[in-house]
């Protein structure tokens, strides 16, 4: 890739006095060209003390943009008056934080009027006055949704959420919900959705017009990455800023809009772009993937022709079939991708990924502890989560304490579930870095070392006081080899668990958005539903199911595999016409 390409140069030369929508296909060098554009504008900036705000959605994405921007500025840091952050942080810190108390009536604490952000899991004592579905709902467990015009409940209990969200609320109940929110904000609290609603209020409030005008002068130019993920609340905030004269460049790919559960809607973004007269520019060259992969991805979603990387050997995308369990597809994927290092198995949700964990229930307690140590060395977030759950379960069963099963078996006497998760992670790292790694060890030797590490664990510096009390009996705990397996390699027994058989990472589609792999296997569920089956992915190009498959299928550079339940003849023909070849088992 020679940077910049003609398309990229066209955007680099665009004016910051115009509102611009840059439509960027996967692998188009979007992050690089955004960083180069902002670096150029900082170099020529004349509007001090006003500055540029470069915004994305996740902290990791903002960090990557900052890193690329610094590289384009010959290692010069991004400093005042410019800012790289997330859109949530921008709305909270620049728009809402300074003046929210003038709307909420929050009296402040020791002169501090900042809102305290809380999520649905926090304990909050501001609740509805009257019960709905037999509970007084805490004010942090529901929000008003502009997209639907209704309150949405998120209590953390799926069954209760379904009841609450299905309830037809009377006017007095709606008034009670609004009143609880008012008291909640007056006490200095807010959810992220509350912050967005406050931002909209601030932009519309006459008495705060001078503040809003100053904000428009402070950040007269915004660059917003991943614009397809904007919610209706965020779009309304941006609309208010446009009315104040703020110019903005928004960048994204509407075909990668996969946050429908947050009511991100590409149709709404298109309307926003059209209604405010944005100039549209295109990045249609995919430098990441082979033409064969690009062509298949183009069949999944609407849009014009995208050009793949001609320097990459165009391997045809492959269908791998399984009979009952998706994990049956792993050995063939291993063989097909043997020459690649960066291989990832992807699915719509964790329920399908869990099928790659089959066999763990056949292990005894000692074997599960060994499996926890093994999985802790895997760089997959899914595998690490499994290792924490296994180790937490092992501790609860051996030490007989009262546990919270949905919090990695955290003892009820340990106040912070976060501290408990951190302890589990640090403990497993302590084991594997001090001789208790399972690689190359027989059961007798591994158990001897693991016992010593368990006995030492309560005294380690990273163990906080209340956890040390809960695990104190480990100091005298024994550990014996599984019966008859003392001289067997630990890894031989653990091979019963499909996930242990390889170092291949497992992740959901949302977790791998924006990544580049050498080989990716997208796993279809065995039955239709929840946008997780291959037939859902190809049924309608305009549905989110198609966009989910598009995001996952556009990650690999070299090899794309779909793993699907055994196909009928007509189904094979359908997928072959799409651009796949069927692998022989």
C-alpha positions in Angstrom: 0.0 0.0 0.0 1.3 3.4 -1.0 -0.1 6.0 1.3 -2.0 8.1 0.5 -4.0 6.5 -2.3 -6.0 8.8 -4.7 -9.2 8.3 -2.6 -7.3 9.0 0.6 -5.7 12.1 -0.9 -9.1 13.4 -1.9 -10.2 13.3 1.8 -6.9 14.7 3.0 -7.5 17.7 0.8 -11.1 18.2 1.9 -12.0 21.4 3.7 -12.8 21.6 7.4 -15.2 24.4 6.6 -17.5 21.7 5.1 -19.4 19.0 6.8 -18.0 15.7 5.3 -19.1 12.1 5.5 -16.3 9.7 4.7 -17.6 6.3 3.8 -14.8 3.8 4.4 -15.0 0.1 3.6 -13.2 -2.5 5.7 -9.5 -2.4 5.3 -9.4 1.0 3.6 -6.9 2.5 5.9 -9.5 4.6 7.6 -7.7 5.1 10.9 -4.5 6.1 9.1 -6.2 8.6 6.9 -8.1 10.2 9.8 -4.9 10.6 11.8 -3.1 12.1 8.8 -6.0 14.5 8.2 -6.1 15.7 11.8 -2.3 16.0 12.0 -2.4 18.2 8.9 -5.1 20.4 10.3 -3.3 20.7 13.7 -0.2 21.9 11.8 -2.2 24.6 10.0 -4.5 25.5 12.9 -5.3 29.2 13.3 -8.3 29.2 15.7 -6.5 29.0 19.0 -7.7 28.7 21.8 -10.4 26.7 19.9 -9.3 23.2 19.0 -10.1 20.0 17.2 -11.9 17.1 19.0 -11.2 13.6 17.5 -13.7 11.2 18.9 -14.4 7.5 18.7 -16.6 5.1 20.6 -14.3 2.9 22.6 -11.3 3.9 24.7 -9.2 1.4 22.8 -10.2 3.0 19.5 -9.4 6.4 20.8 -6.0 5.2 22.0 -5.2 3.8 18.6 -6.2 7.1 16.9 -4.1 9.0 19.4 -1.1 6.7 18.7 -1.4 7.1 14.9 -1.9 10.9 15.2 1.3 11.2 17.3 3.2 9.1 14.6 2.0 11.5 11.9 3.2 14.5 14.0 6.8 13.1 14.3 6.1 12.0 17.9 4.7 15.3 19.0 2.0 14.8 21.7 -1.6 15.8 21.2 -1.9 18.8 23.5 -4.2 21.7 24.3 -6.3 23.0 22.6 -6.8 19.7 20.8 -8.3 16.5 22.2 -8.6 12.8 21.4 -11.3 11.0 23.4 -14.6 9.1 23.2 -17.9 10.6 22.2 -19.3 9.7 25.7 -16.4 11.5 27.4 -16.8 14.6 25.2 -20.5 14.8 25.9 -20.0 14.3 29.7 -16.9 16.5 30.3 -17.4 19.3 27.8 -21.1 19.7 27.4 -22.9 18.2 30.5 -20.4 18.3 33.4 -19.9 22.0 33.7 -23.6 23.1 33.8 -25.8 20.0 34.5 -26.4 21.1 38.1 -28.2 24.2 36.8 -30.8 21.9 35.3 -30.9 19.1 37.9 -30.7 21.2 41.0 -27.8 19.2 42.4 -26.4 21.1 45.3 -22.9 19.7 45.0 -20.5 18.4 47.6 -17.7 20.6 48.9 -18.1 22.8 45.8 -17.9 19.8 43.4 -20.9 19.7 41.1 -19.8 16.9 38.9 -22.3 14.1 38.2 -21.5 10.6 39.4 -22.0 8.0 36.7 -23.5 4.7 37.7 -24.6 1.7 35.8 -27.4 -0.8 36.3 -25.4 -3.0 38.7 -24.7 -0.2 41.2 -26.7 -0.1 44.4 -28.9 3.0 44.3 -31.5 4.0 46.9 -33.5 6.4 44.7 -36.4 4.3 43.5 -39.9 4.6 42.1 -42.5 5.5 44.7 -44.9 2.8 43.4 -44.1 -0.8 42.5 -44.1 -2.0 38.9 -44.3 -5.8 38.6 -44.0 -5.9 42.4 -40.7 -4.0 42.6 -39.8 -0.4 43.3 -37.4 0.1 40.4 -34.1 1.9 41.1 -33.6 4.9 39.0 -30.3 3.6 37.5 -32.1 0.5 36.1 -34.2 2.2 33.5 -33.8 5.0 30.9 -36.0 6.8 28.4 -35.3 5.8 24.9 -35.8 8.5 22.2 -35.9 5.9 19.4 -39.0 4.2 20.8 -40.4 6.9 23.0 -40.6 4.5 25.9 -38.8 3.7 29.1 -36.4 0.7 28.8 -35.7 -1.4 31.9 -32.3 -3.1 32.5 -32.4 -4.7 36.0 -29.8 -7.4 35.3 -32.5 -10.1 35.6 -33.7 -11.1 32.0 -37.0 -12.4 33.2 -37.9 -9.3 35.1 -36.7 -7.1 32.3 -39.0 -8.9 29.8 -42.0 -8.3 32.2 -41.1 -4.7 32.8 -40.5 -3.9 29.1 -43.7 -5.6 28.1 -45.9 -3.8 30.7 -48.4 -1.2 29.5 -47.7 1.7 31.8 -50.4 4.1 33.0 -49.8 7.8 33.0 -49.4 7.8 36.8 -46.7 5.1 36.5 -44.9 7.1 33.8 -45.0 10.2 36.0 -43.6 8.1 38.9 -40.7 7.0 36.7 -40.0 10.5 35.6 -40.1 11.7 39.2 -37.6 9.1 40.4 -35.2 10.1 37.6 -35.6 13.8 38.6 -34.7 12.9 42.2 -31.9 10.6 41.0 -30.2 13.5 39.1 -30.9 16.0 41.8 -28.8 13.7 44.1 -25.9 14.1 41.7 -26.3 10.7 39.9 -26.8 9.8 36.2 -26.6 6.9 33.8 -24.9 7.4 30.4 -28.3 7.7 28.8 -29.2 10.4 31.4 -26.1 12.3 30.4 -27.2 12.3 26.7 -30.6 13.5 27.6 -29.1 16.3 29.7 -26.9 17.2 26.8 -30.0 17.6 24.6 -31.7 19.7 27.3 -28.6 21.9 27.6 -28.4 22.6 23.9 -32.1 23.6 23.9 -32.1 25.6 27.1 -32.3 29.4 26.5 -30.5 30.3 29.8 -27.5 28.1 28.7 -27.2 29.5 25.2 -24.1 31.6 26.1 -22.4 28.4 27.5 -23.3 26.5 24.3 -21.9 29.3 22.1 -18.6 29.2 24.0 -18.4 25.4 23.6 -18.9 25.8 19.8 -15.9 28.2 19.8 -13.9 25.9 22.0 -14.3 23.0 19.6 -15.3 24.4 16.3 -14.3 21.2 14.4 -15.1 17.6 15.3 -14.0 14.4 13.7 -16.1 11.4 14.7 -15.0 7.9 13.9 -17.4 4.9 13.6 -20.4 7.1 12.9 -22.6 4.1 12.0 -22.8 3.4 15.8 -24.3 6.8 16.7 -27.6 6.5 18.7 -30.6 8.8 18.2 -29.6 10.7 21.3 -26.0 11.2 20.1 -27.3 12.3 16.7 -29.6 14.8 18.4 -26.6 16.2 20.3 -24.6 16.5 17.1 -27.5 18.2 15.4 -27.6 20.8 18.2 -23.8 21.4 17.7 -24.3 21.8 14.0 -26.9 24.5 14.6 -24.3 26.4 16.7 -21.9 26.4 13.7 -19.7 23.5 14.6 -18.3 21.7 11.6 -17.7 18.0 11.6 -16.3 15.2 9.6 -18.0 11.8 10.3 -16.3 8.6 9.2 -17.7 5.1 9.1 -19.3 2.2 7.1 -23.1 1.9 7.5 -22.8 -1.7 6.5 -20.9 -2.2 9.8 -23.7 -1.0 12.0 -24.2 -3.9 14.4 -25.4 -2.2 17.6 -29.1 -2.5 17.1 -29.6 -3.4 20.8 -28.4 0.2 21.5 -30.8 1.4 18.7 -28.0 2.5 16.4 -29.7 2.6 13.0 -27.9 3.2 9.7 -31.1 4.6 8.1 -31.2 7.3 10.8 -27.5 8.1 10.1 -28.2 8.4 6.4 -31.1 10.8 7.1 -28.8 12.9 9.3 -26.1 13.1 6.6 -28.7 14.0 4.0 -30.7 16.5 6.0 -27.5 18.5 7.0 -26.0 18.5 3.5 -22.8 16.6 4.2 -20.4 16.1 1.4 -19.9 12.4 0.7 -16.4 11.0 0.0 -15.6 7.3 -0.5 -12.8 4.9 0.4 -13.5 1.8 -1.7 -10.1 0.1 -1.8 -9.7 -2.7 0.7 -6.0 -3.1 1.5 -6.6 -5.8 4.0 -8.2 -8.7 2.2 -7.9 -10.7 -1.0 -10.3 -10.1 -3.8 -12.1 -13.4 -3.2 -12.9 -12.4 0.4 -13.9 -8.9 -0.7 -16.2 -10.2 -3.4 -18.0 -12.6 -1.0 -18.4 -9.8 1.6 -19.9 -7.6 -1.2 -22.6 -10.2 -1.7 -23.8 -9.9 1.9 -24.7 -6.2 2.0 -25.8 -3.4 -0.3 -23.2 -1.1 -1.9 -20.9 -0.5 -4.8 -17.9 -2.4 -6.0 -15.0 -2.7 -3.6 -11.5 -3.6 -4.7 -9.4 -6.1 -2.8 -5.6 -6.2 -2.3 -4.2 -7.7 -5.6 -0.9 -8.7 -3.8 -2.7 -11.3 -1.6 -3.3 -14.8 -3.1 -7.1 -15.0 -3.7 -7.9 -18.2 -1.8 -11.6 -19.0 -2.2 -13.7 -18.8 1.0 -14.5 -22.2 2.4 -17.5 -23.9 4.0 -16.7 -26.4 6.7 -19.6 -28.6 7.8 -20.3 -30.2 11.2 -22.8 -32.8 12.3 -23.9 -31.9 15.8 -21.4 -29.7 17.6 -19.6 -26.6 16.1 -16.4 -27.8 17.7 -16.3 -30.6 15.2 -15.2 -28.0 12.6 -12.0 -27.1 14.5 -9.7 -29.9 13.2 -10.4 -29.0 9.6 -10.0 -25.3 10.2 -6.7 -26.1 11.9 -5.5 -27.9 8.8 -6.8 -25.3 6.4 -5.1 -22.5 8.4 -2.0 -24.3 9.4 0.3 -21.8 7.7 -1.2 -18.8 9.4 -0.3 -17.5 12.9 -3.2 -15.1 13.6 -6.3 -17.4 13.5 -9.6 -16.5 15.2 -12.9 -18.4 15.7 -15.8 -16.0 15.7 -19.5 -16.4 16.5 -22.6 -14.2 17.1 -22.7 -14.9 20.8 -21.1 -16.8 23.7 -23.6 -19.7 23.5 -22.0 -20.9 20.3 -18.5 -20.4 21.6 -19.4 -22.4 24.7 -19.7 -25.4 22.4 -16.0 -25.3 21.9 -15.6 -25.9 25.6 -17.2 -29.3 25.5 -15.6 -32.0 27.6 -14.9 -29.9 30.7 -17.7 -31.6 32.6 -15.9 -35.0 32.3 -12.9 -33.7 34.3 -12.5 -34.1 38.1 -11.6 -31.2 40.4 -7.8 -31.5 40.1 -8.2 -31.7 36.3 -10.4 -28.6 36.3 -7.7 -26.7 38.2 -5.1 -27.7 35.7 -7.4 -26.7 32.9 -7.8 -23.2 34.5 -4.0 -22.8 34.6 -3.9 -23.9 30.9 -6.6 -21.6 29.7 -5.1 -18.6 31.6 -2.2 -18.7 29.2 -4.5 -18.3 26.2 -4.8 -14.8 24.8 -8.5 -15.2 24.1 -10.7 -13.2 26.3 -13.2 -16.0 26.2 -10.6 -18.6 27.3 -9.5 -16.3 30.1 -13.1 -15.8 31.3 -13.4 -19.6 31.4 -10.2 -19.9 33.4 -11.4 -17.5 36.0 -14.8 -19.3 36.3 -13.0 -22.7 36.6 -10.6 -21.5 39.3 -13.3 -19.6 41.2 -15.5 -22.7 41.1 -12.6 -24.9 42.3 -12.0 -22.6 45.3 -15.6 -22.5 46.3 -15.9 -26.3 46.2 -12.7 -26.9 48.1 -13.0 -24.2 50.7 -16.8 -24.5 51.3 -17.5 -20.8 51.6 -20.8 -19.1 50.6 -20.4 -17.9 47.1 -22.0 -15.6 44.5 -22.2 -18.1 41.5 -22.7 -15.4 38.9 -19.6 -13.5 40.0 -16.9 -16.1 39.5 -17.9 -17.7 42.8 -16.9 -14.6 44.8 -17.2 -15.3 48.5 -20.2 -13.3 50.0 -17.8 -11.9 52.6 -15.7 -10.2 49.8 -17.3 -6.9 49.1 -15.8 -6.1 45.7 -16.5 -8.5 42.9 -14.0 -6.6 40.8 -11.2 -7.2 43.4 -12.2 -10.9 43.3 -11.8 -11.2 39.5 -8.5 -9.4 39.7 -7.3 -11.8 42.4 -8.3 -14.8 40.3 -6.4 -13.5 37.4 -3.3 -12.6 39.4 -3.4 -16.0 41.2 -3.4 -17.9 37.9 -0.6 -15.7 36.6 1.3 -16.5 39.8 0.8 -20.2 39.3 1.9 -20.3 35.7 4.9 -18.0 36.2 6.3 -20.0 39.1 6.4 -23.5 37.7 2.7 -24.6 37.7 2.2 -24.2 33.9 0.9 -27.5 32.5 3.1 -27.6 29.4 5.3 -30.6 29.3 4.5 -31.8 32.9 3.2 -35.1 34.1 0.4 -35.1 36.7 2.6 -36.1 39.6 5.1 -33.3 39.1 2.5 -30.7 38.3 0.4 -31.5 41.4 3.5 -31.2 43.6 4.3 -27.8 42.2 0.7 -26.6 42.1 0.2 -27.7 45.8 3.2 -25.6 46.9 1.8 -22.6 45.0 -1.6 -23.0 46.5 -0.1 -23.2 50.0 1.8 -19.9 49.4 -1.2 -18.1 47.8 -2.8 -16.6 50.9 0.5 -14.9 51.8 1.1 -13.2 48.4 1.3 -9.4 48.4 -1.5 -9.0 45.7 -4.1 -10.8 48.0 -6.1 -8.1 49.8 -7.2 -8.7 53.4 -10.8 -10.0 53.1 -9.8 -12.4 50.3 -6.8 -13.6 52.3 -9.2 -14.5 55.1 -11.5 -16.4 52.7 -8.7 -18.5 51.2 -6.6 -19.0 54.4 -7.3 -22.8 54.4 -5.3 -23.1 51.2 -2.1 -22.8 53.3 -2.6 -26.4 54.4 -4.5 -27.8 51.4 -3.3 -30.9 49.7 -3.4 -31.8 46.0 -3.2 -35.4 44.6 -2.8 -36.6 41.0 -5.9 -38.1 39.3 -6.1 -41.8 40.1 -3.8 -43.8 37.8 -2.6 -40.8 35.8 0.5 -39.8 37.8 2.9 -40.4 34.9 0.5 -39.2 32.1 1.1 -35.8 30.5 -1.3 -33.2 31.8 -2.0 -32.0 28.3 -3.0 -35.5 27.2 -5.9 -35.6 29.6 -6.9 -32.0 29.0 -7.1 -32.7 25.3 -10.7 -34.0 26.1 -11.6 -30.3 26.1 -11.9 -29.0 22.5 -10.9 -25.4 23.5 -7.6 -26.7 25.0 -6.5 -28.4 21.8 -5.2 -25.2 20.2 -4.1 -21.6 20.9 -6.7 -20.3 18.5 -8.5 -17.3 19.9 -12.3 -17.4 20.3 -14.3 -14.2 20.2 -17.7 -12.7 19.4 -18.4 -10.6 16.4 -18.6 -7.4 18.5 -15.3 -8.2 20.1 -13.4 -8.4 16.8 -14.8 -5.4 15.1 -12.0 -3.4 13.6 -9.4 -6.2 13.8 -7.3 -7.8 11.1 -6.7 -11.6 11.1 -4.9 -13.9 8.8 -7.6 -16.6 9.0 -11.1 -16.3 10.4 -13.7 -19.0 11.0 -17.2 -17.6 11.4 -19.3 -20.2 13.2 -23.0 -20.6 12.5 -25.4 -21.8 15.2 -27.0 -25.2 14.5 -30.5 -23.6 14.5 -31.9 -20.3 13.2 -32.6 -17.5 15.6 -30.9 -14.5 17.2 -29.1 -13.6 14.0 -26.6 -16.4 14.6 -27.4 -18.8 11.7 -25.9 -18.6 8.2 -29.4 -18.5 6.6 -30.1 -15.4 8.6 -26.9 -13.8 7.3 -27.8 -14.1 3.6 -31.6 -13.7 3.7 -31.8 -9.9 3.4 -28.9 -7.5 2.7 -30.5 -4.7 4.7 -30.9 -6.6 8.0 -28.4 -6.4 10.9 -27.9 -10.2 10.6 -26.2 -9.5 7.2 -24.1 -6.7 8.7 -22.9 -9.0 11.5 -21.7 -11.6 8.9 -20.1 -8.8 6.9 -18.2 -7.5 9.9 -16.9 -10.9 10.8 -16.2 -12.0 7.2 -14.2 -8.9 6.4 -11.6 -9.5 9.2 -9.3 -12.0 7.5 -6.4 -11.1 5.1 -6.0 -14.6 3.6 -8.6 -17.2 4.6 -12.3 -17.0 5.4 -14.2 -20.1 6.6 -17.8 -20.4 7.6 -18.6 -23.4 9.8 -22.2 -24.6 9.3 -24.3 -27.5 10.3 -24.4 -30.2 7.6 -26.1 -28.8 4.5 -28.7 -30.1 2.2 -27.9 -30.2 -1.5 -29.9 -27.0 -2.3 -28.2 -25.2 0.6 -24.8 -26.2 -0.7 -25.7 -24.8 -4.1 -26.8 -21.5 -2.5 -23.6 -21.0 -0.7 -21.5 -22.0 -3.7 -23.3 -19.3 -5.8 -22.4 -16.8 -3.1 -18.7 -17.6 -3.6 -17.8 -20.5 -1.3 -16.3 -23.8 -2.0 -17.3 -26.8 0.2 -14.4 -28.4 2.1 -14.2 -32.2 2.1 -14.0 -33.7 5.6 
